[in-house]
Amino acid sequence: MKATCTPNFCVLTHIGARMNNEDDYAFLKLRDAYYIAVADGMGGHAAGEVASRMATETASAFILENYETGMDWLNLKFLLRLSHELAHSKVVEHAVGERKGMGTTLISAIIRGNGVFIANTGDSRAALIREGMTVARTIDHSLVQRLIEEGRITEEEPFGHPASNYITSAIGGRNPLRVDLYRWPARPGDVFVMSTDGLHDYVRWGEIEELSKAGSARQIAFKLLERALEVTRDNVTIAVWKW
């Protein structure tokens, strides 16, 4: 397991129930903010591991080089979107030979003061939880999410659904690249959670909300990991920020 924790933040990744860990994360201290990225790779011959690391390294390097103090939302949107587009180009470029078809999810966030700015590609997830209730959440790029939106299944039915692993957009994927952008205002006591599907595909969301009351960011992250390892069949990566 690998973990990085500060007084109000903790991110960790665990191999879970797999033979190798295809998840990856990045965490940066910027001039007046913090940057977090979480990725969940896919592809044979350890290509998923390569794709996730390539995506987090490419995106975080771009953010570190181009972020400016006090950037407004318009410029932050452009910055985050471009970081995902560059990561996508990098993975596509290297998806040859045994790595053909590799790809990865990528969810990234800039946290500055009480504001959180998010970019999402794939079915890794971010949410803002207030007093044990979700007040904002990213939308998964997945076939299951599409079925929910079309009313063909309910929010509770994705657990064990045969289409649960089908992603409709990914970094390096064949489908058109989709980058959704979000801006959420936080309050003191709020909890921001980012995770790969090794957590939220196996632990019901109501339980994740309940465990977000566990205490510090570190305590919450490790409680979520402990619960995920009881049931998951995947790698698990969790990032928690608490105001």
HUBELUR-V382973 format. One record per residue. N is the residue number from 0. PSI is psi in whole degrees, 0 to 359 (* if undefined). Layout:
N_PSI, N_PSI
//
This chain:
0_144, 1_138, 2_148, 3_120, 4_145, 5_178, 6_325, 7_18, 8_147, 9_133, 10_139, 11_154, 12_141, 13_144, 14_336, 15_232, 16_14, 17_170, 18_334, 19_161, 20_113, 21_5, 22_159, 23_162, 24_162, 25_146, 26_126, 27_143, 28_118, 29_184, 30_314, 31_26, 32_181, 33_150, 34_134, 35_137, 36_140, 37_134, 38_148, 39_105, 40_162, 41_148, 42_150, 43_174, 44_42, 45_17, 46_329, 47_321, 48_319, 49_315, 50_315, 51_317, 52_319, 53_319, 54_312, 55_321, 56_317, 57_313, 58_315, 59_323, 60_320, 61_316, 62_314, 63_321, 64_329, 65_349, 66_139, 67_145, 68_131, 69_18, 70_138, 71_172, 72_322, 73_315, 74_326, 75_320, 76_314, 77_317, 78_311, 79_316, 80_314, 81_326, 82_323, 83_321, 84_320, 85_318, 86_319, 87_312, 88_320, 89_315, 90_317, 91_317, 92_324, 93_2, 94_67, 95_162, 96_228, 97_342, 98_8, 99_133, 100_359, 101_154, 102_182, 103_151, 104_164, 105_119, 106_131, 107_153, 108_144, 109_123, 110_122, 111_114, 112_233, 113_18, 114_142, 115_132, 116_123, 117_144, 118_138, 119_134, 120_119, 121_201, 122_17, 123_164, 124_151, 125_148, 126_149, 127_121, 128_129, 129_117, 130_42, 131_9, 132_135, 133_126, 134_344, 135_143, 136_143, 137_159, 138_125, 139_143, 140_83, 141_159, 142_323, 143_316, 144_320, 145_319, 146_323, 147_313, 148_328, 149_357, 150_17, 151_338, 152_163, 153_173, 154_334, 155_343, 156_342, 157_335, 158_115, 159_7, 160_139, 161_340, 162_11, 163_338, 164_2, 165_114, 166_135, 167_349, 168_137, 169_157, 170_119, 171_357, 172_168, 173_331, 174_159, 175_139, 176_132, 177_129, 178_107, 179_139, 180_139, 181_150, 182_119, 183_133, 184_133, 185_162, 186_161, 187_133, 188_345, 189_153, 190_128, 191_124, 192_131, 193_141, 194_155, 195_169, 196_354, 197_339, 198_295, 199_351, 200_351, 201_338, 202_124, 203_147, 204_324, 205_326, 206_323, 207_317, 208_317, 209_318, 210_343, 211_352, 212_6, 213_345, 214_236, 215_169, 216_318, 217_316, 218_319, 219_312, 220_316, 221_328, 222_317, 223_318, 224_315, 225_316, 226_317, 227_319, 228_343, 229_337, 230_340, 231_154, 232_23, 233_177, 234_158, 235_126, 236_131, 237_133, 238_135, 239_129, 240_135, 241_128, 242_*
//
